[in-house]
Amino acid sequence: MVGRTADWLGKVENDRAPLDRLSVIRSLAEALGVPVSALVGDHPNQGRGENQQAHVAELRSTLMDYRQIMPGFPFAANKEVRPDLRFLREEAETVMNSYQASDYNRVLRRLPDLLFRAQTAVRVNEGEPRRQAESLLALACQACAMILTKVGEPDLAWIATERGMKAAFDCGDLALQGSLMRSGVHSLHSRGQYETAVALTEESAEYLRREQRGHARTACLLSVYGTLLLPGAVAAARNEDRASAIEYLNEAERIASQLGHDANHLWTAFGPTNVTLHRVTVAASLGDPRAVLELGVGVDTAALPRERRVRHLFDVAGAFTNVNEIPSAIDHMLEAERLAASQVHQHMMSHQIVERMMRTKVGRRDRKLAGLAHRMGMY
């Protein structure tokens, strides 16, 4: 099944031959019907650094596969194994759930293989199976864009968003289209292109309103539309456009009221609580730490995915740092680490906050902060 001898396979099984080529590992995983991560193992304690960069490099290589822009090459489809779409859907759901559980290590390990197989599935299928493959590729690309913005790769996140957007439009899934538009807004304001991010928010929101006109708005589409407005509000705030930021937040709150509760349709984590947390983020982006603390301390985030809860702790810790209440800032960062060490250790924002705290007089002397910085690989 993998084109190798039984002797070679026996050596691999008994750890007497190296298994160090990704193409060989993938062929074995295909034959066994398991993800690549099942063969190479899980390493939950790996932090930011060489391992993260290796996974990002693999994602970059997969996203830049020339066959994505030249699908007409005759040899491509003839030599590729047809991936199992049910298996791919399970993998996509695992990756998205792992992201919301703040398991950044698992997301980074599993994404390259998922992306590779999803791209292959689009190339080798036709008709309805191809449409399903396109929807899975859109979801894989969204996962890429989300994690890449968090680890400081906004340019690569934009490429993933672009690929995902094409797949979402090819399969005609409006919810996925809106979801990828949100990823585009995130990617742009992560690069500091706040004005462009606001423009994308406005045009995307208008597109979703127009496409839904005359049709019943499902809970999923309401969530996608509402959650698109939230990063748009943050981008507007960072562009010093307070009026637009408040307008987006108020519109999102109206949509959340229609939804009526905190939900997680298409992994949006959208609802009244998430709107409140984005009011906190907007206050932080507008440079108002007192408003952040007034709005953000004591908010019950238990109903939200862990990733969003930890991101809120970053906002509060940053605000405490800005008002020079370093012990409280440290406590919030340690609480975030207890919830999701992987996210704290790898997220760009947490590194920036800890770096700022380490430069203060109190921070330089705090052993708990020094321990956190060491675990994050900063010192």
N, C-alpha and C positions, 0 to 999 in steps of 0.2 A: 504493500500500500504506500510505502514511502520511498520505494526504489533503492533500498539498502539491503545488505545481507543480514541473515539471522545472527551471524557472528558479531557484526558491528552492533546490532541492536542489543545483544546480550551484554556487550561491554558497556554500552550506555546505561542499561538497567542496573548494572553492578558498579557503576561509577569508575570504570576503568578506561573510559574514553571521554574526552571533553565534549560537552554539548554547548558550544560557544558561538554558533552561527544562528542568527535570527531566522533565516529561511528554513533551516533544518528543524528548529524548534517549532516553527509554525506548521511544517508538514506533519510532524508528530502529533501536534495538538489537533489538527484537522482529522487525522486518522483515528485518534482516540475520542474525538468529540468533546474536548475540554478546552477551556481558555488557556492561553500561553502561561498565565500566572500560575496555573496548577502545576506546570512543569518546572518553572524557575523558582517557585517558592515565594512566600510572603515574608517581608521583613518590616514589621510595623514600627520598629524603632529607628528606621533610617530617617534622617532629618534633611534639612536644607543643605545643599552642597553638591558634591559630585554625583550622587545618585539622582537627585532632582534634575541636574543638568543633563544627565544621560537620558532620562525619560523625555525631557523637553527636546533634546536633539533628535530622538526617535520620532516624536510627534512632528517635528519640522520636516524630517525626511519623508514621512508618510504624506503630509499635506502637500509637499512639493513633488509628488510622484507625477512625472510628465504625462502618464496615461490619463490623468484627469483633464488635461487640456487638449490631448490628442487621442480621443477614444477610438478613432477609426483605424488605428494600427491593426492589421489583420492578425498578427501573432498573439495579441493580448488575450482575447477571449478564448482562443484555442488551447492555451496552456494553463489556464487557471481553474482551480477547483471551485465548484458552485457551493458557496456557503449555505448553511442551513439557516433559513430566515427565523425560525422559531428560536433557535439557539442565539442568534444575533439579537433578537428582541429581549431575551432574558439578560444578555450581557449589557445591553443599553440601559435596561432598568436597574441593573446592579450598579453600574457606573453612576447614574443619576442619583440613586439612593445613597451611594457612598459619598458623593459630593455633599449632599444635604446633611449627612451624618458627620461631616468634617473629616472624613478619612481621605485626606489629600494623597497620602502615599498609595492607597489602593487605586484611586482614580488615575494617578499618573502611571502606575504600572499597567493597568488594563486598557487604557485608552488607545495606545498605538495599535494594538492588535485588533480592537473593535473597529477603529477607523479604517484600518487596512482591509478587513473583511467586508465592511459595509461598502467601501468603494468598489471592491471586487464584485460584490453582489449586484451593484447597479450596472456594472459593465457586462456581466454574463447573463442577466435576466431580461425578459421582455414582458410586455403586457402587465397584468395585475401583480405578478411577483416583482417586477421592476419597480412598480409604484410603491410597493411595500418596502423594498430595499431603499428607495429614495427617502422615504419617511424616516427609516432607521439611520441613514446617513445624515439627514438633517439633525436628528437627535444627538448623534455622536459628535457632529461638528459643534453643536451648542455646548455640549459638555467640554469640548476642547476650549472653546472661547471662554467659558466661565473659569476654568481652572487656570488658563494661561494669563488672564488678567490678574488673577490673585498672586501669581508667582513672578509678576514683573515682565511679562512678554506680550505687551499690548499689540505690537505689530503682527505677531504670529496669531494672536487672537482675532485680529481683523481678517486675516486670510481664512481662518476657520469659519468665521461668521459668513464671509462671502460664499464659501463653498456650501455651507449649510443652507444659506438663503436660496441658492440656485436649486438645491435638492428639494427644498420645501415648496418652491414655486413649480418645479417639474412635477411633483406629485399632487399639487393642487390642495394642500392642507393649509387652510387659513390660520388655524391655531398655531401650527408650527411656523408659519410665515411671521406672525406677530411675535412669537417667542424669539426667533432669530433676529428680528428688528430690535428687540430689547437688548440682545447680546451685542448688536452693533452699537447701540448707544453706550453701553458699558465700555466697549473697546475704544470708542472715540474719546470719551472723557477720561479714560485711563491714560491716554496719550496726551492729555491736556488740550484736546480740540473741543473745548466746551461749546463754542458757538455752533460748530458743525453737529455736535451731539444733540443740541436743542433743535436744530433744523430737522435732523432725522426723526426726533421724537414727534415733532409737529406733523411732518408728512406721513409718518407711519400711523399716527393716531387717526389722521384724516382718512387714510387708506382703509384702516380697519372699520371705521364708522361707515364709510361708503359701501364696503363689501357686505356689511351686515344689515344694511338698510332694507327693510321689508321682510326680514327674517327674524325668527325667534333667537334671542341672545342666550346661548347656553351658559351654564356656570363656568365651563372651561374658557369660552371666548370672553366672558366678562372678566375672568381672572387674568387672561393674557393681556387684554386691553388695559386693565387697571394697573397691572405690574409694569407695563411699558411706561406709564406716566411717572413712576417712582424714580428710576434713574434719570429720566428727563428733568425732574424737579431738582435733583442733585447737580446735574450738569448746568442748569440755569443758575443755581446758587453759586456755583464755582465761576460762572461767567458774570457774577455780580448783578444778576437780573432777579432781584427779590420778587418782583411782581409775578413773573412767569413761574417761578418756583412755587409760590403760594397757589397760583391758579392750578398748576398740575396737581399739587397735593389735595386741593379742595375737590377737584374732579375725581381723583383716585378715591377720596373718602366717600364721595357720592356713589361710586361704583361698588365700593366695599359694603356700603349700606344696602345696596340692592342684593348683593350676594348674601349678606346677613350674618356671616360667621367667618372665622379663620378657616381657610381651606388650602389645598395643595394640588389643585388641578394642573396637570402638565408640569409639575414641580415648580409652580410659581410661588408657593407659600404666601398667597395673597389673601388679604382680609383686613379688618379694622386694625389689628395689632401691628401688622407690617406697615400700614400707612402711618401709624403713630411713630414707629421706629424711624421711618424716613423723614418725618418732621424733625426728629433729633439729628439725623444726618445732615439735613438741610441747614439746621441751626449751626452745626459744626462747620459746614462749608461756607456759611456766611460770616464765620469768625466770631460767634457769640457763645463762648463756653458756658456762661451762666445759664443761658437758655437751654443748652444741652443738658445741664445737670438738673434744671428745674423740670424739664420734660421727661428726661430719660431715666433718672434714678427711681427705682421702685416699680418700673413697668413690668408687668407679669408677661414673660415671653415663653412660658412653658408650652404653649400650644404650637410654637413655631419649630421648624427644623433646627437642629443644633448649629448648623453653619450660620444661620441668620442670628441666633441668640448670641453667638460668640462675636459676630461682627458688631452687634450692638454694644457689647462690652468694650470693644475697641474704641467706639465713639465716646463712651463715658470715661474710659481711662485717658483718652486724649484730652478731654475737657478738664479733667482733674490735673493733668500735667500742665495745661495752659494756665490754670489759676494757681499753680505751684503747690498743689496739695498732693505731693508725691506719694506719701504712704497710701492714700486712698487709690491713687492710680495703680500702684503696685498690686494692691489687693484685687483690683478688678482684672488685671492682667493674669494674676495667678488663678483667679476663678475661671477665666477663659481657658487657661492651660489645663485645669482640671477637667473642664468640659471637653476640650478638643486640642490635645497637645499638637497633633499634626498640623492643624490650621494655624495655631499660634507660632509654631516653629518655622512655617514656610510662607506665611502671608506677608506681603511687602509692607502692609500698614502696621502690623505688629512690630516689625523690625524698626520702622521709623519711630514709633512711640517709645519703644525701649531705648533706642539711641538717644532720643531727646531727654528721657529720664536720667540716663547715665551721665549726661552732661551737667546735671544740676548738683548742687552741693550735697543735698540729702541723698540723691540717687547714687552718687559716687561712694557713699559710705554704707549703703544698704546691702547686706549679705544676701537677702532674698532676691533682690533685683540682680545681683551679680550671678547668682545661681541660675536664674531664668535666662539671662543673657548667654551664659555658658551652654545651657541646654539648647538654645536656639542657634548655637554655632557662631555667635558673634565675637566671642573672646575666648 
